[in-house]
Amino acid sequence: MRGIIKTHLDQKQYGFIKGDDGKDYFFRYSSFDDTDKNKICEKILVDFDPKATPKGYVATKIQVVGKGAVGYTSPDKFLCSATDKFRDFEILEFSKWMVMGSSRNPDEAKEDMINRAKMIGANALVKVEYFRSTGEETSDSGRGTHYFTIHNCKAIAVNIGKKVVDGDMIDDFICIDKKAAYLKSKLVAQTKKAKLYRLLFWIVVLCMSLSLYASSKGIFAIILIVIAFKFSHATDYDWWLVKI
């Protein structure tokens, strides 16, 4: 009998074939020749021997006859996993880069991490971890320090795909390491420039403070330094992208 593969699970090594008679036939990967196992995907055409059992219809002695080339398709939405496995997809590129996101809101921290992963060409994240840290800022009254919780997420960027007929080639999914390395170099340069500007800023502040002290205006020098401390924060632009 002839049919098409309706669904399959690589991890479980089984699936279902829609036969020409309209019935669904259960199959195991072991029913394929070794040369055909890497061609198993949805909508591929197959020939098989149908068999009725007390538990339902089963397909045996399966052969792939479809002429379409087997490729891959991306998930419809960005996926995250606490492990390194996905139910219906296989990892096509396991990158060497970890991305992180942070926010005062846990959902926004995860969204921040996902958006950054997309910047380096990933369509999924694995080994997702959540952790908390503590931030601090000057209180609204200007007296004392206010402490708050920062929610953080980190994970490894990957590209995943599912086998389909006439899908994209696997090379089309291999891009993260190259994009991440290029972006990291740009962000590092941006961070160095910010730190240089901060150094120049402090040189100017100290020169002005010494001038005020010399002219017996010490109180103004102190005020100037306090203001400088509050506003002279150099941004670390590349903290969220780490090579592992």
Secondary structure, 3 states (H helix, E strand, C coil): CEEEEEEEECCCCEEEEEECCCCEEEEEHHHECCCCHHHCCECCEEEEEEEEECCEEEEEEEEECCCCCEEEECCCCCEECCCCCCCCCEEEEEEEEEEEEEECCHHHHHHHHHHHHHHCCCCEEEEEEEEEEEEEEECCCCCCEEEEEEEEEEEEEEEEEEEEECCECHHHHCCHHHHHHHHHHHHHHHHHHHHHHHHHHHHHHHHHHHHHHHCCCHHHHHHHHHHHHHHCCCCCCCCCEEEC
